[in-house]
Amino acid sequence: MREVELKFAVDRTARERLAAAAPLARARPERRPLTTLYFDTADGELRSRGMALRLRREEGRWVQSLKAGASGVGGLHARDEWEFDRATPGLELALFAETPLAGVADPERLHERLAVAFAVNLVRTAWVVSPTAGNRLEVVLDEGEVRRGARAERIREVEIECLEGDARAAFDLADALLDALPMRPSLVTKAQRGYRLIDGKPLAPAKAKPVALSRAMSTLDAARAIAGAALGQLEANEEGVAASDDPEFVHQARVALRRLRSALRMFRAAAGRERSRVWRDELASVAAALGVARDWDVFALEMLPPALAAHGNAALSRRLRARAARERERHQAAARKAVASARHARAVLALSRWLSGVDAEPLPAGPGLADFAERSIRKAHDRLLARARHFAKLDAGGRHRLRIEAKRLRYGVDALAPVLASHHVARYHDTVAKLQDALGAANDAVTASRLLPELDPPVEFLRFARRRFAAQARASFSRAGPLLERLAAHRP
């Protein structure tokens, strides 16, 4: 059967808040301990095939289950699941004969290669509700840990599973519960937590990955693929923003948001123009908070230290570094708060509904994807060159708008390169990427000059550093000139 559920990370107040939530008021919660053993081969064959094989003890009975297939984004988990009751605490693999498990190497001897990979021990509090006729949903709060030997990771999450009826009811209930408690849509499964323990590696920032497109795809399918990849990257980094002070999480989350908003803008006809505008606006507050946090990361960690070293006053260096660190921490906290906000969660849920197709609406047929891609890149190319007229005379506002156009063009080429016909795409993309980097470096120097007074530095150092930052901005901006000329010679 197809399992459809939404998953959210929650805080320690979740149980009390859920008990008082209006949508669950008529349901009687049930609490029970759960122990689940996850199995795999020594070389992780099931993991590599996207499968999770588990044996769970629940209220005196044993259940073996297999999950397979890719999940969704925006907190949506929709995977194929096969489940069988067991009389004894052991696996009977023959029951999975009609599942993807039968496709592993040497399936007849798989049981000899399997071992417990990790265990999950938790207490589950469950509510079953029927918000509308024909729809039955289960809301569960899981609190516990996943353990692999001496390593363990805490679990505190809410899942909303559609037991019967329309998957839209799960989204509606999630939206209503956001009025009662803070919930952050989460992509992380219990199996993924366990495998992270096996790897023994800390949570790492997630970079953008190429999106698989084909010229046979519709623009709507391409829009969902590109936006979904960006949303997935955003969610993967939000976990790090919430739990780590590594600046790369903020950076990659910000990049993901830019890619997502750029995709929604580029595909606004396929997504629905008004809906696309609303989504971009709803994501703007988190984008702004991450942007400010990223500005302080770059200033405090990359721009300020060399300027202080060049100035050569050790006491001043310690004082200003400490002030910059405090400001950086303050804006990191603001970014965490924005990521954890109900407004952001609702925006992610709305996007997830669209990406999953549960709210599919008929839209006019658009051009083929190849024609759409070439026309979109050509328009972005022309807009960029229009902004670059009188390049040397551009003021700060003009340079900022030019940088935005360069980013939009770069993200468009990144996303649509697989369906663009020209064999010059790689060279064109390289030029656009270098242009964006040059304009970004110039912007970092301008931003550093703007943020420096917030540290209340001595006038002497303020003047010294601003001269240095201005020289860096000029040097970076001058690199953009030849790149713009090279870009103008291309005709997408």
NORHU-V603050 format. One record per helix or strand. SS is the DSSP state (helix for helix, strand for strand). FROM is the first residue (numbers start at 1). TO is the last residue. Records with the same first field share a line. If there is no record, write none. Layout:
SS = FROM-TO  FROM-TO
//
This chain:
strand = 2-9  30-40  51-58  61-68  76-86  115-129  136-148  151-164  184-185
helix = 14-20  22-24  45-48  93-96  100-103  107-113  168-177  190-199  219-243  247-266  268-271  273-311  314-339  342-356  369-387  391-393  396-419  425-455  459-489
//
